[in-house]
Structure formats: structure tokens, C-alpha cells
């Protein structure tokens, strides 16, 4: 678990018409976080049948310049227009 004081509050962002995101960032070392141990504990109902599905599809480390290849369109747009991951990466 990461200490709360290590998190950098990035603020609240308009994500979609019906959803805002409040984002945080933290720099971790390779031995602090193992991707294979990451789990999503946040779920939402699928529109078609109400089945609860995780908000996260997968976890992976990527270079800030490659995030667009893996993020949702809405999240990629946020990073392209409002929050530069390359600049954020430099400040952590």
C-alpha cells in the first residue's frame, strides 16, 4: 500500500458527459508495485444486462508517449488536450 502523502493530486477533470475523473499520480519503484498483483475493486453495471463489470480491463506499465495505444478514447483525449503525461512524468 502506498502512503497517501506520496500521491500528487492532479485535480478533477471532465471525462465524459456523464462522468468526471479525479486523478492522482505517484512514482513507484519496480519492487513496490507488481503489475500481476494489481486488482480492480471498482465495478459498474453493464448497460445491456446490468452485470457488474470491473472499471479496469488490464494493468500495464507503458511509456507516457504510448498511453494512447492502451487507454480509452476519452482518457487518451484528456491526456492529449488537458493533462500532459510527458510533463507529469518529468515532475514526479
C-alpha positions in Angstrom: 0.0 0.0 0.0 1.2 3.5 -0.8 1.2 6.3 1.8 -1.4 8.9 0.9 1.1 11.8 1.2 3.1 10.3 -1.7 0.1 10.9 -4.0 0.2 14.0 -6.2 -3.3 15.4 -6.6 -3.8 16.2 -10.2 -7.4 17.5 -9.8 -10.8 16.8 -11.2 -11.3 16.6 -15.0 -14.3 16.3 -17.3 -14.0 12.8 -18.7 -17.3 12.2 -20.4 -20.7 13.9 -20.5 -21.8 11.7 -17.6 -18.5 11.3 -15.7 -15.7 13.3 -14.2 -12.4 11.9 -13.0 -10.3 12.9 -10.0 -6.8 11.8 -10.8 -3.7 11.3 -8.6 -0.1 10.3 -9.6 2.8 8.7 -7.8 6.2 7.5 -8.8 7.0 4.0 -7.6 10.0 1.7 -7.8 9.9 -1.7 -9.5 9.9 -3.5 -6.2 7.0 -1.5 -4.8 4.3 -2.5 -7.3 4.0 -5.7 -9.1 1.6 -5.5 -12.1 0.5 -9.1 -11.6 -0.8 -8.2 -8.1 -2.9 -5.2 -9.3 -6.7 -5.7 -9.0 -9.7 -3.5 -9.8 -12.1 -3.3 -6.9 -14.5 -0.8 -8.6 -17.4 -2.1 -10.7 -20.2 -0.7 -12.7 -23.3 -2.2 -14.3 -23.1 -3.1 -18.0 -25.8 -1.2 -19.9 -27.2 -4.2 -21.8 -27.9 -6.5 -18.8 -26.8 -4.9 -15.5 -23.9 -7.4 -15.0 -21.4 -5.8 -12.7 -18.0 -5.5 -14.5 -14.7 -4.0 -13.4 -13.9 -0.5 -14.3 -10.4 -1.6 -15.3 -9.7 -4.0 -18.1 -6.0 -4.5 -17.6 -2.9 -3.1 -15.9 0.5 -2.4 -17.6 3.5 -0.1 -17.5 3.9 2.0 -20.6 6.0 4.9 -21.7 3.9 8.2 -21.4 4.1 8.5 -25.2 2.5 5.1 -25.7 -0.6 5.6 -23.4 -2.8 6.4 -26.4 -2.3 2.9 -27.6 -3.9 1.4 -24.5 -6.2 4.0 -22.9 -9.8 4.5 -23.7 -10.6 7.2 -26.3 -11.9 9.5 -23.5 -8.8 9.1 -21.4 -6.4 9.4 -24.3 -8.2 12.7 -25.3 -7.8 14.0 -21.7 -4.1 13.3 -21.9 -3.8 14.9 -25.3 -5.7 18.1 -24.6 -5.6 18.8 -20.8 -3.0 16.8 -18.9 0.3 16.1 -20.5 1.6 12.7 -19.2 5.1 13.5 -20.6 5.2 16.7 -18.5 3.7 15.0 -15.4 6.3 12.2 -15.8 9.1 14.9 -15.6 7.7 16.4 -12.3 7.3 13.2 -10.3 
